[in-house]
Amino acid sequence: MSERAAPFYCPYCGDEDLRPSETGHGAWECAACNRAFQLKFLGLLSRGLRHDDGGGEAI
């Protein structure tokens, strides 16, 4: 099993200076805007992805 993915940028300011937070699993701190946030996987959607062509008639 691979490691958990880390966020690439802060969802509030967009800066990349992120550090894991000591408050718990999935918690991150942004040094640029001084905000803390937490990421959590909720699950898979039962409907899945829908591919909608929308391209009209095929030639």
N, C-alpha and C positions, 0 to 999 in steps of 0.2 A: 504494500500500500504506500502511496506517495504522501508527502507532507501536505498540510493545508495550504491553500493558496493565500497569498498576502495581497492586500489592496495596493494598486499602483499609485493612487493619488487620493487626496482628501475629497470626500463628496461635498464639502462645504466651500473650500477655497481653491481646490485643484492643485495644491502644492504636493510635492512628492516626499517631503521630509516627515515620514511617518515612523512611529516606534510602537512596538507592542506595549499595551498598558498592563499594569499589575492588578487591575480590578477584576480580571477574569478572562475566560476563554473567548477569543474573537474580538477582544477590545483593543482599540488602537488610539493613539494620541497623535495629533498634528502639532508640530513645533511652530509652524508658520502662523496659524490662526488660534492656537491654544485651545482647540476643541478636542473632545474625546467622543468616540463613537464605537458602536459594536456591530459586527457583522454576524448574521445568522442565516443558515440555510433552512428554509421552511419545508421544502419537499418538492416533488414533481407534480406538475399539473396533470389532471386526469385527461384533459382534452388533447394534450400534446401540441406540437407545432402544426399550423395550418399553412400550406403553400397555396397561395392564390395567384394564379397566372395573371389574369387581368389584361392579357396581351391581345385579345380579340381572336379572330379566326386564323387558323393555320393556312399557309399557302401551299 
